Amino acid sequence: MIRYASNLICLLFLAVFLIGLTGISIIKAQDKDAGLWTTIGIEVKVVKKVTASFSQEFRFNENISELGTIFSEAGLEYKVNKHFRVSANYRFTLKKRLDDYYGSRYRFFVDVKYDKKLKPIEITWRGRLQKETANPTRSEFGGIPEYYLRNKIGAKWDLDKPYAPYLSLEVFSRLSYPRFYAFDNIRTSVGMEYAFSKHHKVDLYYMIQKEFYVSHPETDFIIGLGYLYKI
């Protein structure tokens, strides 16, 4: 029964992944770009069930020729039980503008995470509610917060090896005026985690990010590389 359920879940996630990968945009014009996202992070167990984290990320765009985004992120996570975790996080971002200066952004977000192991697959879900304020002293819409609800589902294969392949699909739903859509951005990813030890882990992935419901929707093809140190 478990094997049947695992196979069915594999097929469902593969179908969802392929749908997100190909995407059907109602707007014909598409801009395309290649990017590189690099991340380094650290996790520290503060007390039982509470973990603190900090990460630094650099995102290159314009066919990996330009440093488009830099952000620092910190958070606290609480393990409710073996399936559920909740966290509160803050992110400070510098994002390159059209005038080649970097504008600041401030983001607060709360995550709820759920995972369930159906050997050899681990099913994950993450719900995120975020508020972001961009360029508070600049532009017509500077300082006006944007609210998003983000849902991410994933499947990771536990092969009893140091490496674990995975795939995921994330949908962005805008909650703030002037636009309310079921989604306006979709990310599909396939990747591989490799644990050198219980303290050191790297993550290599390929992501396709598609915009919707904008005048010039962009599709980004992204290679990601991350390193995490756990204390």
URDA-V451847 format. One record per residue. RES is the residue in one small letter. D_FIRST is the distance of its C-alpha to the first C-alpha in Angstrom with 1 decimal. Layout:
RES_D_FIRST, RES_D_FIRST
This chain:
m_0.0, i_3.8, r_5.4, y_5.1, a_6.2, s_8.6, n_10.0, l_10.6, i_12.3, c_14.2, l_15.5, l_16.5, f_18.3, l_19.9, a_21.2, v_22.5, f_24.1, l_25.8, i_27.1, g_28.5, l_29.9, t_31.8, g_32.7, i_34.9, s_38.1, i_40.5, i_43.3, k_44.3, a_46.2, q_44.1, d_45.4, k_43.6, d_43.8, a_42.4, g_41.8, l_41.1, w_39.7, t_40.2, t_39.2, i_40.0, g_38.7, i_38.8, e_36.8, v_38.4, k_36.9, v_39.6, v_38.5, k_35.3, k_32.7, v_35.3, t_35.5, a_38.4, s_38.2, f_40.7, s_40.4, q_42.8, e_42.0, f_44.1, r_43.3, f_45.3, n_45.7, e_48.2, n_46.6, i_46.3, s_50.1, e_50.4, l_49.1, g_48.1, t_46.4, i_46.5, f_44.8, s_44.5, e_41.7, a_41.3, g_38.9, l_37.6, e_34.0, y_32.8, k_29.4, v_28.5, n_25.4, k_22.6, h_21.3, f_24.5, r_27.8, v_31.0, s_34.0, a_37.5, n_39.0, y_42.3, r_43.1, f_46.6, t_46.8, l_49.6, k_49.1, k_51.6, r_53.5, l_55.4, d_58.6, d_57.1, y_57.1, y_54.1, g_53.3, s_51.6, r_48.5, y_47.1, r_43.5, f_41.9, f_38.2, v_35.6, d_31.9, v_28.8, k_25.8, y_22.2, d_19.5, k_15.9, k_14.2, l_10.6, k_11.5, p_13.1, i_13.9, e_16.1, i_16.6, t_20.2, w_22.5, r_26.2, g_28.6, r_32.3, l_35.5, q_38.5, k_42.3, e_44.4, t_48.2, a_49.9, n_53.5, p_54.8, t_58.5, r_58.2, s_57.7, e_57.6, f_54.1, g_54.4, g_53.2, i_51.2, p_47.6, e_44.6, y_41.4, y_37.9, l_34.4, r_32.0, n_28.2, k_26.2, i_22.5, g_21.2, a_18.5, k_19.3, w_17.8, d_18.2, l_19.2, d_20.9, k_24.1, p_27.1, y_26.1, a_23.3, p_23.2, y_22.4, l_23.1, s_24.2, l_25.8, e_28.5, v_30.5, f_33.9, s_35.2, r_38.9, l_40.1, s_43.8, y_46.8, p_47.9, r_44.6, f_41.5, y_38.6, a_34.9, f_34.9, d_37.6, n_35.9, i_32.5, r_31.5, t_28.8, s_28.3, v_26.8, g_27.6, m_27.3, e_27.9, y_29.5, a_30.2, f_33.4, s_33.1, k_32.1, h_35.2, h_35.2, k_32.8, v_33.4, d_31.7, l_32.4, y_31.3, y_32.3, m_32.5, i_33.7, q_35.3, k_36.6, e_39.0, f_39.3, y_42.1, v_44.9, s_48.0, h_47.1, p_43.4, e_42.5, t_39.7, d_39.4, f_37.8, i_37.3, i_36.8, g_35.9, l_36.5, g_36.0, y_36.7, l_35.7, y_37.3, k_35.8, i_38.2
